[in-house]
Protein backbone atom coordinates (compact mmCIF):
# COMPACT_ATOMS: atom_id res chain seq x y z
CA UNK A 1 0.00 0.00 0.00
CA UNK A 2 1.21 3.50 -0.88
CA UNK A 3 0.22 6.19 1.60
CA UNK A 4 -0.33 9.46 -0.24
CA UNK A 5 -0.29 12.63 1.90
CA UNK A 6 -3.62 14.40 1.92
CA UNK A 7 -1.96 17.62 0.80
CA UNK A 8 -1.49 16.05 -2.66
CA UNK A 9 -4.87 16.18 -4.33
CA UNK A 10 -5.06 13.63 -7.16
CA UNK A 11 -7.92 15.32 -8.95
CA UNK A 12 -10.13 18.35 -8.36
CA UNK A 13 -13.15 16.18 -9.08
CA UNK A 14 -12.30 13.67 -6.34
CA UNK A 15 -13.78 14.52 -2.92
CA UNK A 16 -11.04 14.29 -0.29
CA UNK A 17 -11.89 14.51 3.38
CA UNK A 18 -8.71 16.27 4.48
CA UNK A 19 -6.60 15.57 6.49
CA UNK A 20 -7.28 11.86 5.92
CA UNK A 21 -4.80 10.10 3.63
CA UNK A 22 -5.37 8.14 0.45
CA UNK A 23 -4.41 4.49 0.31
CA UNK A 24 -3.39 3.31 -3.16
CA UNK A 25 -3.30 -0.44 -3.96
CA UNK A 26 0.03 -0.47 -5.72
CA UNK A 27 3.48 -1.31 -4.41
CA UNK A 28 5.25 1.86 -3.31
CA UNK A 29 8.48 0.55 -4.81
CA UNK A 30 6.86 0.85 -8.24
CA UNK A 31 5.46 4.34 -7.76
CA UNK A 32 7.13 7.61 -8.67
CA UNK A 33 5.70 11.07 -9.05
CA UNK A 34 6.01 10.82 -12.82
CA UNK A 35 4.35 7.40 -13.00
CA UNK A 36 1.00 8.30 -11.40
CA UNK A 37 -1.99 10.00 -12.99
CA UNK A 38 -5.56 10.25 -11.76
CA UNK A 39 -9.17 10.42 -12.87
CA UNK A 40 -12.14 11.05 -10.59
CA UNK A 41 -12.25 7.47 -9.38
CA UNK A 42 -9.14 5.77 -10.70
CA UNK A 43 -5.40 6.23 -10.59
CA UNK A 44 -2.97 5.10 -13.27
CA UNK A 45 0.27 3.38 -12.36
CA UNK A 46 2.43 4.22 -15.38
CA UNK A 47 5.26 1.90 -14.38
CA UNK A 48 2.81 -1.02 -14.56
CA UNK A 49 0.47 0.50 -17.19
CA UNK A 50 -2.51 -0.42 -15.02
CA UNK A 51 -5.57 1.48 -13.73
CA UNK A 52 -6.75 0.86 -10.16
CA UNK A 53 -9.82 2.07 -8.22
CA UNK A 54 -9.10 4.53 -5.44
CA UNK A 55 -9.90 3.82 -1.81
CA UNK A 56 -9.78 6.52 0.83
CA UNK A 57 -10.61 6.93 4.49
CA UNK A 58 -13.19 9.48 5.64
CA UNK A 59 -14.43 10.42 9.15
CA UNK A 60 -17.53 8.33 8.51
CA UNK A 61 -15.51 5.26 7.51
CA UNK A 62 -13.68 3.17 10.12
CA UNK A 63 -12.31 0.63 7.68
CA UNK A 64 -10.25 0.91 4.54
CA UNK A 65 -11.61 -0.72 1.40
CA UNK A 66 -8.95 -2.23 -0.79
CA UNK A 67 -9.11 -3.35 -4.37
CA UNK A 68 -6.61 -5.65 -6.05
CA UNK A 69 -6.33 -5.93 -9.81
CA UNK A 70 -6.46 -9.50 -11.11
CA UNK A 71 -3.32 -8.86 -13.11
CA UNK A 72 -1.42 -7.79 -10.02
CA UNK A 73 -2.55 -10.83 -8.05
CA UNK A 74 -1.43 -13.10 -10.87
CA UNK A 75 1.95 -11.38 -11.01
CA UNK A 76 2.41 -11.73 -7.25
CA UNK A 77 1.57 -15.44 -7.46
CA UNK A 78 4.17 -15.97 -10.19
CA UNK A 79 6.75 -13.98 -8.22
CA UNK A 80 6.15 -16.27 -5.23
CA UNK A 81 6.58 -19.34 -7.42
CA UNK A 82 9.84 -18.00 -8.80
CA UNK A 83 11.03 -17.27 -5.28
CA UNK A 84 10.33 -20.87 -4.31
CA UNK A 85 12.25 -22.07 -7.35
CA UNK A 86 15.28 -19.90 -6.61
CA UNK A 87 15.49 -21.07 -3.01
CA UNK A 88 15.11 -24.78 -3.62
CA UNK A 89 18.81 -25.37 -3.01
CA UNK A 90 18.73 -23.87 0.49
CA UNK A 91 15.58 -25.54 1.81
CA UNK A 92 16.40 -28.65 3.74
CA UNK A 93 12.82 -29.85 4.02
CA UNK A 94 11.79 -28.94 0.48
CA UNK A 95 8.33 -27.91 1.67
CA UNK A 96 6.09 -24.87 1.73
CA UNK A 97 2.77 -23.93 3.31
CA UNK A 98 -0.45 -23.82 1.32
CA UNK A 99 -3.03 -21.03 1.78
CA UNK A 100 -5.04 -23.49 3.88
CA UNK A 101 -2.10 -24.01 6.21
CA UNK A 102 -1.16 -27.53 5.12
CA UNK A 103 2.46 -28.37 4.35
CA UNK A 104 3.08 -29.14 0.68
CA UNK A 105 6.31 -30.26 -0.99
CA UNK A 106 7.96 -27.67 -3.21
CA UNK A 107 7.94 -28.81 -6.84
CA UNK A 108 11.44 -29.74 -7.90
CA UNK A 109 12.43 -28.09 -11.17
CA UNK A 110 13.28 -29.89 -14.36
CA UNK A 111 16.71 -29.10 -15.77
CA UNK A 112 16.64 -29.09 -19.58
CA UNK A 113 20.15 -28.95 -21.04
CA UNK A 114 21.06 -28.51 -24.69
CA UNK A 115 24.62 -29.49 -25.56
CA UNK A 116 26.74 -27.53 -28.02
CA UNK A 117 29.77 -25.32 -28.49
CA UNK A 118 29.75 -21.60 -27.62
CA UNK A 119 30.65 -18.89 -30.09
CA UNK A 120 29.46 -17.66 -33.48
CA UNK A 121 31.83 -20.04 -35.24
CA UNK A 122 29.65 -22.96 -34.22
CA UNK A 123 26.19 -21.41 -34.68
CA UNK A 124 23.99 -23.45 -36.98
CA UNK A 125 26.31 -26.47 -37.11
CA UNK A 126 25.26 -30.09 -36.65
CA UNK A 127 27.01 -30.43 -33.31
CA UNK A 128 24.92 -27.53 -31.95
CA UNK A 129 21.41 -28.85 -32.56
CA UNK A 130 21.07 -29.26 -28.77
CA UNK A 131 21.49 -25.50 -28.38
CA UNK A 132 19.04 -24.90 -31.22
CA UNK A 133 16.40 -27.14 -29.65
CA UNK A 134 16.51 -25.51 -26.20
CA UNK A 135 16.36 -22.10 -27.88
CA UNK A 136 13.11 -23.19 -29.53
CA UNK A 137 11.75 -24.49 -26.21
CA UNK A 138 12.66 -21.25 -24.44
CA UNK A 139 11.06 -19.17 -27.20
CA UNK A 140 7.86 -21.23 -27.14
CA UNK A 141 7.53 -20.94 -23.35
CA UNK A 142 8.62 -17.30 -23.03
CA UNK A 143 11.77 -18.05 -21.04
CA UNK A 144 14.80 -15.78 -21.33
CA UNK A 145 18.08 -17.74 -21.37
CA UNK A 146 20.51 -14.94 -20.57
CA UNK A 147 21.62 -15.49 -16.97
CA UNK A 148 25.29 -16.52 -16.68
CA UNK A 149 26.45 -18.92 -13.98
CA UNK A 150 27.59 -22.54 -13.59
CA UNK A 151 29.64 -22.03 -16.79
CA UNK A 152 26.35 -21.77 -18.68
CA UNK A 153 23.72 -19.45 -20.06
CA UNK A 154 20.44 -20.38 -18.41
CA UNK A 155 16.94 -19.18 -17.63
CA UNK A 156 14.14 -20.10 -15.24
CA UNK A 157 10.48 -20.34 -16.04
CA UNK A 158 7.51 -22.67 -16.30
CA UNK A 159 6.14 -25.18 -18.77
CA UNK A 160 2.50 -25.32 -17.75
CA UNK A 161 2.76 -25.30 -13.96
CA UNK A 162 6.09 -27.14 -13.90
CA UNK A 163 9.16 -25.10 -12.93
CA UNK A 164 12.05 -25.51 -15.37
CA UNK A 165 15.64 -24.39 -15.78
CA UNK A 166 16.86 -24.25 -19.37
CA UNK A 167 20.63 -24.36 -19.75
CA UNK A 168 23.24 -24.05 -22.51
CA UNK A 169 26.70 -24.97 -21.15
CA UNK A 170 29.42 -22.60 -22.36
CA UNK A 171 32.30 -24.95 -21.60
CA UNK A 172 32.67 -26.49 -25.07
CA UNK A 173 31.03 -29.79 -25.80
CA UNK A 174 33.65 -32.21 -24.51
CA UNK A 175 33.58 -30.84 -20.94
CA UNK A 176 29.83 -30.12 -20.67
CA UNK A 177 29.67 -32.01 -17.37
CA UNK A 178 31.63 -29.20 -15.68
CA UNK A 179 28.47 -27.12 -16.05
CA UNK A 180 25.73 -29.74 -15.72
CA UNK A 181 27.06 -31.51 -12.61
CA UNK A 182 27.27 -28.42 -10.35
CA UNK A 183 23.87 -27.16 -11.53
CA UNK A 184 22.18 -30.48 -10.73
CA UNK A 185 23.80 -30.45 -7.30
CA UNK A 186 22.99 -26.82 -6.49
CA UNK A 187 19.32 -27.02 -7.43
CA UNK A 188 18.94 -30.56 -6.06
CA UNK A 189 17.35 -31.73 -9.30
CA UNK A 190 16.37 -35.43 -9.28
CA UNK A 191 18.22 -37.19 -12.09
CA UNK A 192 14.92 -38.40 -13.56
CA UNK A 193 14.18 -34.68 -14.16
CA UNK A 194 17.46 -33.88 -15.92
CA UNK A 195 16.82 -33.91 -19.67
CA UNK A 196 19.84 -33.81 -21.99
CA UNK A 197 19.30 -32.80 -25.63
CA UNK A 198 22.07 -33.43 -28.15
CA UNK A 199 23.08 -34.51 -31.67
CA UNK A 200 23.42 -38.14 -32.72
CA UNK A 201 25.15 -39.38 -35.88
CA UNK A 202 23.64 -42.85 -35.42
CA UNK A 203 20.11 -41.54 -36.07
CA UNK A 204 18.80 -40.61 -39.52
CA UNK A 205 18.80 -36.90 -40.18
CA UNK A 206 16.06 -34.95 -38.31
CA UNK A 207 14.88 -38.08 -36.47
CA UNK A 208 14.10 -37.75 -32.75
CA UNK A 209 14.52 -40.44 -30.12
CA UNK A 210 13.57 -40.11 -26.45
CA UNK A 211 15.12 -42.54 -23.98
CA UNK A 212 14.70 -42.79 -20.18
CA UNK A 213 18.39 -43.60 -19.56
CA UNK A 214 21.46 -45.02 -21.24
CA UNK A 215 25.16 -44.64 -21.94
CA UNK A 216 27.07 -41.96 -23.79
CA UNK A 217 27.11 -43.83 -27.13
CA UNK A 218 30.50 -42.37 -27.96
CA UNK A 219 29.27 -38.79 -27.58
CA UNK A 220 31.98 -36.88 -25.71
CA UNK A 221 29.59 -34.31 -24.29
CA UNK A 222 27.42 -37.04 -22.78
CA UNK A 223 30.52 -38.86 -21.54
CA UNK A 224 31.50 -35.73 -19.62
CA UNK A 225 28.00 -35.28 -18.17
CA UNK A 226 27.87 -38.88 -16.94
CA UNK A 227 31.33 -38.52 -15.36
CA UNK A 228 30.20 -35.40 -13.45
CA UNK A 229 27.01 -37.11 -12.29
CA UNK A 230 29.17 -39.68 -10.48
CA UNK A 231 28.82 -42.18 -13.27
CA UNK A 232 25.01 -42.25 -13.17
CA UNK A 233 23.21 -42.86 -16.46
CA UNK A 234 19.72 -42.72 -14.93
CA UNK A 235 18.49 -39.57 -16.65
CA UNK A 236 16.38 -39.04 -19.80
CA UNK A 237 17.79 -37.80 -23.06
CA UNK A 238 16.36 -36.52 -26.33
CA UNK A 239 18.61 -37.34 -29.25
CA UNK A 240 18.43 -35.45 -32.56
CA UNK A 241 19.62 -37.29 -35.66
CA UNK A 242 22.18 -35.54 -37.85
CA UNK A 243 22.98 -38.56 -40.05
CA UNK A 244 26.31 -40.10 -40.98
CA UNK A 245 29.11 -38.22 -42.76
CA UNK A 246 29.17 -38.80 -46.52
CA UNK A 247 31.85 -40.99 -48.02
CA UNK A 248 35.08 -40.94 -46.05
CA UNK A 249 34.57 -37.52 -44.47
CA UNK A 250 36.09 -37.14 -41.01
CA UNK A 251 33.24 -37.20 -38.43
CA UNK A 252 34.87 -34.26 -36.60
CA UNK A 253 34.61 -32.12 -39.74
CA UNK A 254 31.10 -33.40 -40.45
CA UNK A 255 29.58 -32.38 -37.10
CA UNK A 256 30.98 -28.86 -37.52
CA UNK A 257 29.36 -28.38 -40.94
CA UNK A 258 26.37 -26.01 -41.28
CA UNK A 259 23.06 -27.14 -42.77
CA UNK A 260 21.87 -26.31 -46.25
CA UNK A 261 18.46 -24.69 -46.73
CA UNK A 262 16.59 -27.93 -47.32
CA UNK A 263 18.13 -29.51 -44.23
CA UNK A 264 17.35 -26.41 -42.16
CA UNK A 265 13.69 -26.49 -43.20
CA UNK A 266 13.40 -30.14 -42.25
CA UNK A 267 15.23 -29.57 -38.97
CA UNK A 268 12.96 -26.66 -38.04
CA UNK A 269 9.99 -28.99 -38.43
CA UNK A 270 11.73 -31.51 -36.16
CA UNK A 271 12.30 -28.80 -33.56
CA UNK A 272 8.55 -28.13 -33.49
CA UNK A 273 7.97 -31.80 -32.68
CA UNK A 274 10.73 -31.65 -30.08
CA UNK A 275 9.13 -28.69 -28.31
CA UNK A 276 5.84 -30.59 -28.12
CA UNK A 277 7.61 -33.77 -26.96
CA UNK A 278 9.24 -31.91 -24.05
CA UNK A 279 5.92 -30.33 -23.08
CA UNK A 280 4.24 -33.74 -23.02
CA UNK A 281 7.15 -35.24 -21.05
CA UNK A 282 6.83 -32.69 -18.26
CA UNK A 283 3.04 -32.50 -18.14
CA UNK A 284 1.92 -36.04 -19.01
CA UNK A 285 4.91 -38.31 -18.42
CA UNK A 286 7.61 -40.20 -20.25
CA UNK A 287 5.48 -42.90 -21.89
CA UNK A 288 3.11 -40.46 -23.62
CA UNK A 289 6.02 -38.34 -24.78
CA UNK A 290 7.90 -41.36 -26.15
CA UNK A 291 4.77 -42.45 -28.01
CA UNK A 292 4.45 -38.99 -29.54
CA UNK A 293 8.13 -38.95 -30.58
CA UNK A 294 7.98 -42.42 -32.11
CA UNK A 295 4.81 -41.67 -34.07
CA UNK A 296 5.80 -38.20 -35.28
CA UNK A 297 6.30 -37.99 -39.04
CA UNK A 298 9.15 -36.08 -40.62
CA UNK A 299 8.63 -33.21 -43.02
CA UNK A 300 9.81 -35.45 -45.86
CA UNK A 301 7.24 -38.13 -44.94
CA UNK A 302 4.46 -35.52 -44.95
CA UNK A 303 5.59 -34.72 -48.46
Secondary structure, 3 states (H helix, E strand, C coil): CEEECCCCCCCCCCCCCCCCCEEECCCHHHCCHHHEEECCCEEEECCCCEEEECEECCCCCCCCCCCCCHHHHHHHHHHHHHHHHHCHHHCCCCEEECCCCCEEECCCCEEEEECCCCCHHHCCEHHHHHHHHHHHHHHHHCCCCCEEECCEEEEEEEECCEEEEEEEECCCHHHCHHHHHHHHHHHCCCHHHEEEEEEECCCCCCCEEEECCCCCCCCHHHHHHHHHCCCCCCCCEEEEECCCCCCCCCHHHHHCCECCHHHHHHHHHHHHHHHHHHHHHHHHCHHHHHHHHHHCCCHHHHC
